[in-house]
């Protein structure tokens, strides 16, 4: 049942920031009485939607919830109070609240009230993965940063003339559009914006499928340099780093904290290589999404994907392989830097 609760939450990924996506299912004797998810910040939490949707009194029933219920008053009252008021008999939690000040608090309060509470170890990793951006933001004040690069097998993102369309095929590009629909902001450097004029938003049909109830367009974050950006690159949902985030050209961490204060938990960085390398070397990247096309440029004048500072083999940056996926003729490697 926790897996089903998590799937309910996954429907709303990309809509709930700065809150986490959460799903809940209420069950008695193998029958589902009600289910619900948190749809967006400021609206009722998953537990509330679930218990309000129950077709009969949930007293004595079991509530499965992907994240520990809230125990404090924010925009909405504590879910613990409703669970106790509705006399739920048992709560199964996918993972604890990542906020160190709140972790385990709801579990203790509910147990004190006579509610049996179990934390399910089997689903914990998947539930933590679901809320990874929220957890990063709540603990560190920084958003979860994904670096996405499309490269040839020999590591180039553009040829010597700067041409980069298209290194990867349609399947990889469709995958990227689906990811854009799940994040809070898409980031690119000024050089990429000037060279490619990227849209940095999901295709309209992808956005409509992912968010049928609608949401504001995903933020575009442009990390600018000394030269002005093209006027057509800036709209009402565009944040220019130097103007809107206090970016001084040096402190990327401060820029990301300013972005997080705006309620952005999950950032996809799509270009270019220098910005990605700077984020990686500064320890600000949480995940690398490297698309490799079965092509070789073999030209030292071409544009390198990650122009990192040279290292000896003994000091090479270790990455953990989190997944491999084939997309058409291309391969996607999901990697995580140390401590992520």
N, C-alpha and C positions, 0 to 999 in steps of 0.2 A: 504493500500500500504506500510506503514511503516513495518508492520509485514512481508511482502514479501521481503522488503529490508533487514530486519534483517536476514531472512532465507538465503539470498544470502551471507551475511557476515559469517554466521555460517559454511558454507562450507569450509571456509579458516581459521577457528580457529586452531591454532597450526602451522600456516605457516608464520604469519605476524610479529612476535616479532622482534624488540622491539616496532613495531607499533601495533595499535589496529585493529581487524577485522572490516571492514565497508562495507555496501552494499548500493546501490543507484538504484533508478528506476525513469525514466522520463516518464511523462504521459500527454496526452492532450485529453480532451473529453472522458475519460474512456479508451483510447487506450494507450498501452505501446509503447513508441517510442524507448526506449533503456533501458538497465540495465547493471550493472557492479558491481564488488567488488574489494577491494584491495587484491591482491594475495600474495604479499610478500614485505618486506621492500626494498626500493630503486626503486620499480616499481610504475607505475601510481596509484594514489588513485582511490577510487571507483567512485567519481564524474567524473573524467577524463575518465575512462573506459566506464562509462554509457553514457556520452554526445558524446563520439567518436563513440559509437555503435548506436546512434539514426538513425533511417531510414529516418528521415526528420528533417528539421531545428527545434531545440527546442525553438526557440524564442516564448516567451509567455507561454510556457508549465510549468508544475509543476514538480519539482525535489524532490523526497522523499529520504532522506538520514538518515541512522541510527545514525550517529554522526555528530555534528556540523562540517561544512567544515573547513579545515585548513586555517589560515589567515596569515601565515608566511612562509618564504622560508626555507626549510630543504634540504633533498635530491632531492625534487621536488618543483616546483613553487607552490604558494598558490592556492588552488582550488577556492577561492573567485574570483580571477582574471578571471578564465575561465568561471565561472558562469555568471559574468557580461558581458564578451566578447560574450558569446553565447546568451545573452539577455533572459535568463530564467526569467519567470514572477513571479514565486512563489517557495519558498523552504520550505519544511516541515521537521523539524529536530526532530529526535528521542530523543536525549539528548544533552546537552551542553558539550563542551570540559571540561574534568575534571581538566585540568591544570589551576590553579587559574589565571595565567598570560594571558591566552587566552580565558577563558570561557566567552562567549557572545560577543567576539570581532568580529567574522565573522558575527554574527547576526546583529550587529550594522553597520558594513561596508556595508553589502548587503542592509540593509534598507536605508542607506544614498544614495546608488546608485539607489534607487527606486524599489528594489525587495521586494516583500511581503515575510516576513519570519514568520512562525508559529512554535512554539515548542510544539509538541504534548504530552500532559500529559498522555494520555492513554497508550502509548507505552514506556514512559520514563523508568519505572522500568525494563522492559525486555531489553531495549537497554543498560541501565547501567549495568545490570547483564552480558551482552555479553562482555563488555569491562572492567569488574572488575579487572582483572590482570593488564591491562594497566593503569587503574586509580590508583591502589595501587602503582605501580612503579613510575608513574609520580609525584605523590603527596608526597610520603614518601621515595623514593629511595630503597624500599624493594619489593621483589616479593610477589605475592599472594601465600600463602602456604596452601595446602590441606593435611590434615593428614588422611591417609587411614589405617584402621586396620580391620583384619578379626578375629572375636572372637567367643568363645562359649557363651551361654546365661549367664554363670556366670563370664564372663569377662576375659577368658584366651586365649592367642594367641599361646600357645604351651604347650605340656604336660611336666611332670617332667623330661623326658629324652630329652626335647628340640625339639621333633617332632612337626611340624606345617603343614605338607602337607597331606591331604588337609582339612582345617577346613570348608571352604565353597565349594559349588558345582561349576559346569561348568558355569552356567549362571552368577554367581558373578565374576568368573575369566574372562569371556568374556567381561563383563562390564568394568572391570579394564583395559583390553587391549585396549578397545575403548577410555577410558580416557587417557591412556598413549599416544595415538596418537594425543591428543588434547593439551597436555601440552608441555612446553619447556624443562623441565628437570624432572627426577625422582631421588629421593634422598633416601639413606638408610644409616644406621649406620654400623660401621665396624663389630660389633658382628653379625648382620644379614647377612652380606656379607660372613663372614667366615662360619657361620652355614648352610646357605641355598644356597649359590652361586646363588642368584637371577639374572635373566637376566636384569630386570628393563627396558625393551624396549617392545613396542607392538609387537605382533606376526607379522611376515612378511605379511601375507594375510590381517591383519587388517590395517597395515601401508599402504599397496598398495591401499586398498579401500578408506582410508581416504585422501591419498595424491597421486592421480594418476599421477600428474605432478612431483612427487618426492620432497624430501627435505633432508637435512642432518639428520642422525640419531639423535634421541632425546639425549640430554646430560644425562649422568649418573653422579650423584654427590655422592661420597662416603665420609662420615664424619668419618674420621679415628681417632684412638686413638694412644696409644704408640706402639702397636704391628704392624709390617708391614702387608700390605694387600697381599692376594694371587696374584702372578703376572698375572694370567689369568683373574683377575677381572678388570684389567686396560687396556683400549685401547685408541685409538686416540680421542674418544668422551667421555672420562671419565675425570671428574675433581675430583682430590683428595683434600679434603678440606685443609689439612695442607700445601700441596705443591702448589696448584693453587689458593687458596682463602684466604691465610693468616690466617687460623683458628688456634687459640692457645689453643684449648681445653676448652675455657670458653665463649668467646663472639660469640654466634650464630648470633646475630644481625649483627655484622661486617662481618661475613661470608656471610650472605644473601645479604648484600649491595654489596659485591664484586661480587657475582653472578649476581645481577641485573645490575651492570656495564658492564657485558658481554652480555647484551641484553636478559637476562632470566627474563621474567615477571611472569611466571606461573610454580610453582613447586609442584610436587606430592611427598609427603614423604610416603614411603611404609614400613619403618621399621628402627629400631624396636621400641618397646614400650618406652624404656628410652629416645630415641631421640624425639619421639612424645611428651612425657610428658614434656621434657625440652623446646621444642618449645611452647607448650601450656602454661606452667607456665611463660615463658618469654614474653607472649603476642605477639608472632610472628606467631601464627596460625590464619588463616582466616576462615577455614572450616574444619569440621570433617566428614569423611565418614566412618561410623562404620557399618561393615557387621556383622550381627549376624546369626550364624548357629544354628539350633534347636538341640543343643548338650550341655550336661553338663559334665564337668570333675570332679568337686567336690573335687579337690586335692589341698590343700594349698601349695604344693610344685611345682605346675605348674606355668607357666610364665604368670604374669599379663599383660593385654593389655596396661594399662596406669598407671604405678607406680608413681602416683602423691604424693606429700607431704600430710600427713594427715590433714584433716580439720574438724572443728565442723560443724554441720548441718547449723548453722546460717551463716557460712562463705563458704558454698559449692559454687563451681564455677557454675554460672547460664549459661545455654546454650539455644539458641533459635532454635526451631525445624523448619528447612527450607524445609523438605520433607521426605516422607517415600515411599519406593518402594519395591515390592516383586520381587525377582530374583530367580526363581526356588523355592527351599525350604527355601531359606535364605531371610533375611530382611535387607534392607539398610536404615540407618538413616542418613540424612544430617543435621548437626547441625552447628550453628555458635556461637563462643564465644562472650562475650560482646564487643560492639563498632565495630563489623564487619558487 
